Amino acid sequence: MAVVNVFRFLGAILLLLNHVSWCPAELITKLPGQPENVAFQQHSGYIVTDAEHGRALFYYFVQADTAHHLSRPLTLWLNGGPGCSSLGFGAFMENGPFQPGKKGNLIKNKYSWNLESNMLYLESPIGVGFSYSNTSSDYILWNDTTTAADNLAFLINWLEEFPMYKDSDFLLVGESYAGHYAPQLAALILEHNKRQNIKPINLKAIALGNPLLDIEISVEAGEFLWSHGAISDETLYLEKTVCNNSKFLQEYIHSGWSQGCNDVFNRVSDEMGADVQSDDLLLSICLSSSTSTTQFKPMGLHGKIHEAFSRRGIVGDPCLQSRIFTYLNKPEVQKALHANTTHLPFHWDFCQGPLVYQEENLGLNIIPLVSDLLKEGIPILLYNGDQDSKIPLTQTRIIANKLAKDLKFQSFTKYGPWYDKKQVAGWWQSYGQLTEGKNVTYLTFATVRGAAHEVPFTSPSQALTLFHSFLHALPLPTPPPRR
């Protein structure tokens, strides 16, 4: 009988050890205000990317909402800026499982992307949200190269802590300045995979929403604003002749703003009006007097550009951003998230932080890198909300067409509508090559009807349908049959 008890005791210990290996210390027991009966696990905390400098990036991980979550892919989500939080925007405003309600509780997001995938949200680079470095010089003149290297170190170390996902299909998704982050990280992953005696990261595909890819093309917005009636004929003429968006950016990077450019963009801002945001021309503003009016701006040059148009847009529920700001700065929430363990000398914020980003990086042309990834056989989805004038759909479509032409891709679909819930959700086209007698789609361009700069926030159902098709390498839904 004693022997049986010993074996039972040892069995219990082995079960406990197995449980510990699958439930790291960063397990979130329950977020304050979280709904009852949540079946999926959540984890959050820090992954050290440079022990010598004391650099650590903060993450929030949500298991797929299914009993067989290990059969689902792993998706890394990156917001842009540079310097904006994937926790605040991606997880709590766009496609995470919960959003703060008006009474301080969390409301379940019925269009959460963890219905399809295990979701990993990363606050990158250092100085963003809860991510930090103990070496003050790290915050000076950070750039795309150091961001990509840190993100790769994070991913490798995160997979060591969560080894059960090492065999998962891995997808990279991001928006805005993640048009820089994601392709550069993908290139490093492919280089990492060539090393000997390592477990390759199973990179399957990349999706980029409203992406900044080439400053010469991506940000041209004059025609878009004019066609929506937001600026006058005369202002459009001045934009084209005196200072268009890309000229404005390049001029600032190399020599600072000219008075001519300032005058043109002040005129654009005046004509658009203080209560119309460049993120979403259909936006209503938050009128709640009880809600914080903190303005959230990306750091550095992008922050200056956004301010030149108007303040940063708040889309969808116009007061949600302020509720997220309040929620993530509550001590009990930070404790539940295992966040701010070093007691940072500033509060959590969407975009404002101590990092100084090299502004020259915004001028980098990422199109050749995207082309190289396509040549490596990595499928890429470029999608755009059609109400965003920061990076208009017209410009992303120009880049998609350029990539397809340069790579001699065939058009596999005619440009036409795709559907969500029997309604037109946007327009799309796919390109690729005939490989072993089969059409292989490598590049897809899609618009999302009525969506803004943060597509999953303004058009959550359409975004989830788009994400489902992307994950499963399926064509976007076609029109329903007519009766």
C-alpha positions as CSV (number, residue, x, y, z in Angstrom):
1,M,0.0,0.0,0.0
2,A,2.9,2.4,0.8
3,V,4.5,1.6,-2.5
4,V,1.2,2.4,-4.3
5,N,1.1,5.7,-2.4
6,V,4.7,6.5,-3.4
7,F,3.9,5.9,-7.1
8,R,0.8,8.0,-6.8
9,F,2.8,10.8,-5.2
10,L,5.5,10.5,-8.0
11,G,2.7,10.5,-10.6
12,A,1.2,13.6,-9.1
13,I,4.6,15.4,-9.1
14,L,5.1,14.5,-12.8
15,L,1.7,15.8,-13.7
16,L,2.5,19.0,-11.8
17,L,5.8,19.4,-13.6
18,N,4.1,18.8,-16.9
19,H,1.5,21.4,-16.0
20,V,4.3,23.9,-15.1
21,S,6.1,23.4,-18.4
22,W,2.9,24.2,-20.2
23,C,1.8,27.1,-18.0
24,P,4.8,29.5,-17.5
25,A,4.8,31.9,-14.6
26,E,3.4,34.6,-16.9
27,L,0.0,32.9,-16.9
28,I,-2.8,35.5,-16.4
29,T,-5.1,34.2,-13.8
30,K,-7.8,36.7,-14.6
31,L,-7.8,40.3,-15.9
32,P,-9.7,42.8,-13.8
33,G,-13.3,43.0,-15.2
34,Q,-12.8,40.0,-17.4
35,P,-16.0,38.1,-18.3
36,E,-16.7,34.7,-16.7
37,N,-16.3,31.4,-18.4
38,V,-13.3,32.3,-20.6
39,A,-11.9,29.0,-21.9
40,F,-8.6,30.1,-23.4
41,Q,-5.4,30.9,-21.5
42,Q,-3.7,34.3,-21.6
43,H,-0.1,34.9,-20.8
44,S,1.9,38.2,-20.6
45,G,5.2,39.4,-19.3
46,Y,8.8,40.2,-20.4
47,I,11.2,38.4,-22.7
48,V,14.9,39.5,-22.3
49,T,16.4,40.4,-25.7
50,D,19.8,41.6,-24.4
51,A,20.8,40.6,-20.9
52,E,24.0,42.8,-20.9
53,H,22.0,45.9,-21.6
54,G,19.0,44.9,-19.6
55,R,16.6,45.1,-22.6
56,A,13.2,43.4,-22.3
57,L,10.2,43.4,-24.5
58,F,6.7,43.1,-23.2
59,Y,4.2,40.7,-24.8
60,Y,0.6,39.6,-24.4
61,F,-0.3,36.2,-25.7
62,V,-3.8,34.7,-26.2
63,Q,-4.4,31.1,-26.9
64,A,-6.7,30.2,-29.8
65,D,-10.3,29.9,-28.5
66,T,-10.5,26.1,-29.1
67,A,-9.8,22.9,-27.3
68,H,-7.2,22.1,-30.0
69,H,-5.2,25.4,-29.9
70,L,-1.9,23.7,-30.7
71,S,-3.4,22.8,-34.1
72,R,-3.9,26.4,-34.9
73,P,-1.1,28.7,-36.2
74,L,0.8,31.3,-34.2
75,T,0.4,34.9,-35.3
76,L,2.7,37.7,-34.2
77,W,1.0,41.1,-34.4
78,L,3.0,44.4,-34.7
79,N,1.7,47.9,-34.6
80,G,3.6,50.7,-36.2
81,G,4.4,54.3,-35.3
82,P,7.3,53.9,-35.1
83,G,6.8,53.6,-31.4
84,C,3.1,52.6,-30.9
85,S,1.8,49.9,-28.7
86,S,0.5,46.5,-30.0
87,L,-1.0,46.0,-26.6
88,G,-3.1,49.1,-26.7
89,F,-4.0,49.3,-30.4
90,G,-3.8,45.7,-31.6
91,A,-4.9,43.7,-28.5
92,F,-7.4,46.0,-26.7
93,M,-8.6,48.2,-29.6
94,E,-8.5,46.0,-32.7
95,N,-8.5,42.2,-32.7
96,G,-7.8,41.0,-29.2
97,P,-10.4,39.1,-27.1
98,F,-11.5,42.0,-24.8
99,Q,-12.2,45.7,-24.9
100,P,-12.8,48.0,-21.9
101,G,-16.4,48.9,-21.5
102,K,-18.0,52.1,-20.3
103,K,-18.4,50.7,-16.7
104,G,-14.7,49.7,-16.4
105,N,-15.4,46.0,-17.2
106,L,-14.0,44.1,-20.1
107,I,-16.4,43.2,-22.9
108,K,-15.7,40.1,-25.1
109,N,-14.8,40.9,-28.7
110,K,-16.9,38.5,-30.8
111,Y,-14.6,39.2,-33.8
112,S,-11.4,38.4,-31.9
113,W,-8.7,36.9,-34.1
114,N,-8.0,34.2,-31.5
115,L,-11.0,32.5,-32.9
116,E,-8.7,31.6,-35.7
117,S,-5.2,31.7,-34.4
118,N,-3.0,31.8,-31.3
119,M,-2.2,35.6,-31.0
120,L,1.0,37.1,-29.8
121,Y,1.1,40.9,-29.4
122,L,4.5,42.5,-29.0
123,E,5.3,46.0,-27.6
124,S,8.3,46.8,-29.7
125,P,10.7,48.5,-29.8
126,I,12.0,49.4,-26.3
127,G,10.4,52.5,-24.9
128,V,7.0,51.4,-26.3
129,G,4.4,50.7,-23.6
130,F,5.9,48.5,-20.9
131,S,9.0,47.5,-22.9
132,Y,12.3,48.9,-21.6
133,S,16.1,48.9,-21.4
134,N,18.3,49.5,-18.3
135,T,20.9,51.1,-20.6
136,S,19.9,54.7,-21.2
137,S,22.0,55.0,-24.3
138,D,19.8,52.4,-26.0
139,Y,17.0,55.0,-26.2
140,I,19.1,57.3,-28.3
141,L,18.8,57.0,-32.1
142,W,17.2,53.5,-32.3
143,N,16.5,52.3,-35.9
144,D,14.9,49.6,-38.0
145,T,18.0,47.4,-37.9
146,T,18.1,47.3,-34.1
147,T,14.3,46.8,-34.0
148,A,14.4,43.8,-36.3
149,A,17.3,42.2,-34.4
150,D,15.6,42.7,-31.0
151,N,12.3,41.3,-32.4
152,L,14.1,38.2,-33.7
153,A,15.8,37.8,-30.3
154,F,12.4,38.1,-28.6
155,L,10.8,35.5,-30.9
156,I,13.6,33.0,-30.4
157,N,13.5,33.4,-26.6
158,W,9.7,33.4,-26.5
159,L,9.6,30.1,-28.3
160,E,12.1,28.7,-25.8
161,E,9.7,29.6,-23.0
162,F,6.7,28.3,-25.0
163,P,8.3,25.3,-26.9
164,M,4.9,23.8,-27.6
165,Y,4.6,26.3,-30.5
166,K,7.9,25.6,-32.2
167,D,6.2,23.4,-34.7
168,S,3.3,25.8,-35.4
169,D,2.8,27.6,-38.6
170,F,4.0,31.1,-38.0
171,L,2.5,34.2,-39.5
172,L,3.6,37.9,-39.3
173,V,0.8,40.5,-39.3
174,G,1.0,44.2,-38.7
175,E,-0.1,47.6,-39.8
176,S,1.2,51.1,-40.7
177,Y,5.0,51.3,-39.8
178,A,4.9,47.5,-39.4
179,G,5.4,47.8,-43.2
180,H,9.0,48.3,-42.1
181,Y,9.0,46.0,-39.0
182,A,7.5,42.8,-40.5
183,P,9.4,42.4,-43.7
184,Q,12.7,43.2,-42.0
185,L,11.9,40.6,-39.2
186,A,10.9,38.1,-41.9
187,A,14.2,38.5,-43.7
188,L,16.1,37.9,-40.4
189,I,13.9,34.8,-39.8
190,L,14.9,33.4,-43.2
191,E,18.6,34.0,-42.4
192,H,18.2,32.4,-38.9
193,N,16.6,29.3,-40.5
194,K,19.7,28.7,-42.6
195,R,21.8,28.2,-39.5
196,Q,22.9,24.7,-38.5
197,N,21.6,22.9,-35.4
198,I,18.6,25.2,-34.8
199,K,14.9,24.6,-35.0
200,P,13.6,26.7,-37.9
201,I,10.8,29.2,-37.4
202,N,8.0,28.0,-39.7
203,L,7.3,31.3,-41.4
204,K,4.3,30.8,-43.7
205,A,3.0,34.2,-44.7
206,I,2.9,37.9,-44.0
207,A,0.0,40.4,-44.0
208,L,0.5,44.1,-43.9
209,G,-2.4,46.5,-43.3
210,N,-2.3,50.1,-44.5
211,P,1.5,49.7,-44.7
212,L,4.2,52.3,-45.1
213,L,6.4,50.6,-47.7
214,D,7.9,53.5,-49.7
215,I,7.7,57.1,-48.6
216,E,7.8,58.2,-52.3
217,I,4.5,56.3,-52.9
218,S,2.7,55.2,-49.8
219,V,1.7,58.6,-48.3
220,E,0.4,60.5,-51.3
221,A,-3.0,61.6,-50.2
222,G,-3.9,64.7,-52.1
223,E,-6.0,63.0,-54.8
224,F,-7.7,60.8,-52.1
225,L,-8.7,63.7,-49.9
226,W,-9.9,65.8,-52.9
227,S,-12.0,62.9,-54.3
228,H,-13.7,62.6,-50.9
229,G,-14.4,66.3,-50.8
230,A,-12.1,67.0,-47.9
231,I,-10.0,69.6,-49.6
232,S,-10.6,72.1,-52.4
233,D,-9.4,72.2,-56.0
234,E,-6.9,74.9,-55.2
235,T,-5.4,73.0,-52.2
236,L,-5.0,69.9,-54.4
237,Y,-3.2,72.0,-57.0
238,L,-0.9,73.4,-54.2
239,E,-0.2,69.9,-52.9
240,K,0.8,68.7,-56.4
241,T,2.9,71.8,-57.2
242,V,4.3,73.1,-54.0
243,C,4.5,70.2,-51.5
244,N,2.9,66.8,-51.8
245,N,3.1,64.3,-48.9
246,S,6.2,62.4,-50.0
247,K,8.1,65.6,-50.9
248,F,7.1,67.0,-47.5
249,L,8.5,63.9,-45.7
250,Q,11.7,63.7,-47.8
251,E,12.3,67.5,-47.3
252,Y,11.9,67.2,-43.6
253,I,14.2,64.2,-43.4
254,H,17.0,65.9,-45.2
255,S,16.7,69.6,-44.3
256,G,13.6,70.3,-42.2
257,W,10.3,71.7,-43.2
258,S,10.1,74.5,-45.6
259,Q,7.6,77.4,-45.1
260,G,5.9,76.4,-48.3
261,C,5.2,72.9,-47.1
262,N,4.1,74.2,-43.7
263,D,1.6,76.5,-45.5
264,V,0.2,73.8,-47.7
265,F,-0.3,71.3,-44.9
266,N,-1.8,73.9,-42.6
267,R,-4.2,74.6,-45.4
268,V,-5.0,70.9,-45.7
269,S,-5.6,70.7,-41.9
270,D,-7.8,73.8,-41.9
271,E,-10.0,72.6,-44.8
272,M,-10.4,69.1,-43.3
273,G,-11.4,70.6,-40.0
274,A,-10.4,69.9,-36.4
275,D,-13.1,67.2,-36.0
276,V,-12.3,65.1,-39.0
277,Q,-9.4,62.7,-38.7
278,S,-7.0,61.5,-41.3
279,D,-7.3,58.0,-40.0
280,D,-11.0,57.8,-41.0
281,L,-12.9,60.4,-42.9
282,L,-16.2,58.9,-41.5
283,L,-15.2,59.3,-37.9
284,S,-17.3,60.8,-35.2
285,I,-15.4,62.4,-32.3
286,C,-15.7,61.4,-28.6
287,L,-18.1,63.8,-26.9
288,S,-18.0,62.2,-23.5
289,S,-17.0,64.8,-20.9
290,S,-16.1,62.0,-18.4
291,T,-13.5,60.5,-20.7
292,S,-9.9,61.4,-20.8
293,T,-8.9,63.6,-23.8
294,T,-5.3,62.5,-23.8
295,Q,-3.9,62.7,-27.3
296,F,-1.9,59.8,-28.6
297,K,0.8,60.5,-31.2
298,P,3.6,58.5,-32.6
299,M,7.1,59.6,-31.8
300,G,9.4,61.6,-33.9
301,L,8.7,62.5,-37.5
302,H,5.5,60.5,-37.9
303,G,4.2,62.4,-34.8
304,K,5.0,65.7,-36.4
305,I,3.3,64.7,-39.7
306,H,0.2,63.5,-37.9
307,E,0.0,66.8,-35.9
308,A,0.4,68.7,-39.2
309,F,-2.8,67.1,-40.5
310,S,-4.7,67.1,-37.2
311,R,-4.6,65.2,-34.0
312,R,-4.5,61.4,-34.1
313,G,-7.7,59.8,-35.2
314,I,-9.9,57.8,-32.8
315,V,-11.9,55.4,-34.9
316,G,-14.9,53.0,-34.3
317,D,-16.1,53.7,-30.8
318,P,-14.5,57.2,-30.6
319,C,-14.1,57.0,-26.8
320,L,-12.5,53.5,-26.6
321,Q,-8.9,54.7,-26.8
322,S,-9.3,56.8,-23.6
323,R,-10.9,53.8,-21.8
324,I,-7.9,51.6,-22.8
325,F,-5.5,54.3,-21.6
326,T,-7.3,54.4,-18.2
327,Y,-7.5,50.6,-18.0
328,L,-3.9,49.8,-18.7
329,N,-2.6,52.4,-16.2
330,K,-4.5,50.8,-13.3
331,P,-2.1,49.2,-10.8
332,E,-4.3,46.1,-10.5
333,V,-4.4,45.6,-14.2
334,Q,-0.6,46.0,-14.5
335,K,-0.2,43.4,-11.7
336,A,-2.5,41.0,-13.4
337,L,-0.5,41.5,-16.7
338,H,2.9,41.0,-14.9
339,A,3.7,44.4,-16.3
340,N,5.7,47.4,-15.2
341,T,7.6,45.2,-12.7
342,T,10.6,47.6,-12.8
343,H,8.3,50.6,-12.0
344,L,9.0,52.7,-15.1
345,P,9.3,56.5,-14.5
346,F,6.4,57.2,-16.8
347,H,2.9,55.9,-17.4
348,W,1.8,53.5,-20.1
349,D,0.8,55.2,-23.3
350,F,-0.2,54.4,-26.8
351,C,2.7,56.0,-28.6
352,Q,4.5,58.5,-26.5
353,G,7.7,57.2,-24.9
354,P,11.4,57.9,-24.3
355,L,12.7,56.3,-27.5
356,V,14.4,58.5,-30.1
357,Y,13.9,56.8,-33.5
358,Q,16.2,57.6,-36.4
359,E,13.9,59.6,-38.7
360,E,16.0,58.7,-41.8
361,N,14.5,55.2,-41.4
362,L,11.1,56.4,-42.6
363,G,12.7,57.2,-46.0
364,L,13.8,53.6,-46.5
365,N,12.2,51.8,-49.5
366,I,10.9,48.5,-48.3
367,I,9.5,47.4,-51.7
368,P,12.7,45.6,-52.8
369,L,12.7,43.6,-49.5
370,V,9.1,42.6,-50.0
371,S,10.0,41.6,-53.5
372,D,12.8,39.4,-52.2
373,L,10.4,37.7,-49.7
374,L,8.0,37.0,-52.5
375,K,10.9,35.4,-54.5
376,E,11.5,33.2,-51.5
377,G,7.9,31.9,-51.8
378,I,6.5,33.7,-48.8
379,P,2.9,34.7,-49.6
380,I,2.1,38.4,-48.8
381,L,-1.3,40.1,-48.3
382,L,-1.4,43.9,-48.6
383,Y,-4.7,45.3,-47.4
384,N,-6.1,48.8,-46.8
385,G,-9.0,50.5,-45.2
386,D,-10.6,52.7,-47.8
387,Q,-11.3,55.6,-45.5
388,D,-7.6,56.1,-44.5
389,S,-5.8,59.1,-45.9
390,K,-2.6,58.6,-44.0
391,I,-1.7,55.7,-46.3
392,P,-4.5,55.6,-48.9
393,L,-5.6,52.4,-50.7
394,T,-4.7,54.0,-54.0
395,Q,-1.0,54.0,-53.0
396,T,-0.9,50.5,-51.7
397,R,-2.5,49.3,-54.9
398,I,0.1,51.0,-56.9
399,I,2.8,49.2,-54.9
400,A,1.0,45.8,-55.3
401,N,0.7,46.3,-59.1
402,K,4.4,47.3,-59.3
403,L,5.5,44.2,-57.4
404,A,3.4,41.9,-59.6
405,K,4.7,43.6,-62.8
406,D,8.4,43.5,-61.7
407,L,8.1,39.8,-60.6
408,K,6.2,38.9,-63.8
409,F,3.3,37.5,-61.8
410,Q,0.1,36.6,-63.5
411,S,-3.2,38.0,-62.4
412,F,-5.2,35.0,-61.0
413,T,-8.4,37.0,-60.2
414,K,-10.0,39.9,-61.9
415,Y,-10.2,43.0,-59.7
416,G,-13.6,42.8,-58.1
417,P,-15.6,42.6,-54.8
418,W,-15.2,40.2,-51.9
419,Y,-18.0,39.6,-49.4
420,D,-18.7,39.3,-45.7
421,K,-22.1,38.2,-44.5
422,K,-23.6,38.6,-48.0
423,Q,-22.4,42.3,-48.1
424,V,-19.6,43.7,-50.2
425,A,-16.6,43.9,-47.8
426,G,-14.1,45.4,-50.2
427,W,-12.3,44.8,-53.5
428,W,-9.4,42.5,-54.2
429,Q,-7.0,41.0,-56.7
430,S,-4.4,38.2,-56.5
431,Y,-1.2,37.5,-58.4
432,G,1.2,34.6,-58.6
433,Q,2.8,32.0,-60.8
434,L,2.0,28.7,-62.4
435,T,4.0,26.2,-60.4
436,E,3.9,22.4,-61.2
437,G,0.7,23.0,-63.1
438,K,-1.0,24.8,-60.3
439,N,-1.7,28.5,-59.7
440,V,0.2,29.5,-56.6
441,T,-0.9,32.9,-55.2
442,Y,2.0,34.8,-53.7
443,L,0.6,38.4,-53.6
444,T,-2.9,39.6,-52.7
445,F,-4.2,43.1,-52.6
446,A,-7.5,43.8,-50.8
447,T,-9.4,46.9,-49.7
448,V,-11.8,46.8,-46.7
449,R,-14.9,48.8,-47.3
450,G,-15.6,51.6,-44.7
451,A,-12.4,50.7,-42.8
452,A,-9.9,53.2,-41.4
453,H,-6.2,53.0,-40.6
454,E,-6.8,50.4,-37.9
455,V,-8.9,48.0,-40.0
456,P,-9.9,45.4,-37.4
457,F,-11.3,48.2,-35.2
458,T,-13.5,50.0,-37.7
459,S,-14.5,46.8,-39.7
460,P,-14.1,43.9,-37.2
461,S,-16.3,41.4,-39.0
462,Q,-14.7,42.0,-42.4
463,A,-11.3,41.9,-40.9
464,L,-11.9,38.5,-39.3
465,T,-13.1,37.2,-42.7
466,L,-10.0,38.6,-44.3
467,F,-7.8,37.0,-41.6
468,H,-9.6,33.6,-42.0
469,S,-8.9,33.6,-45.7
470,F,-5.3,34.7,-45.2
471,L,-4.6,32.0,-42.6
472,H,-6.0,29.2,-44.7
473,A,-4.6,30.5,-48.1
474,L,-8.2,30.7,-49.4
475,P,-9.5,33.1,-52.0
476,L,-11.6,35.9,-50.5
477,P,-15.3,35.1,-50.4
478,T,-17.1,35.7,-53.7
479,P,-20.6,37.1,-54.2
480,P,-23.4,34.9,-52.9
481,P,-25.6,33.2,-55.5
482,R,-28.5,35.3,-56.8
483,R,-32.0,33.9,-56.2
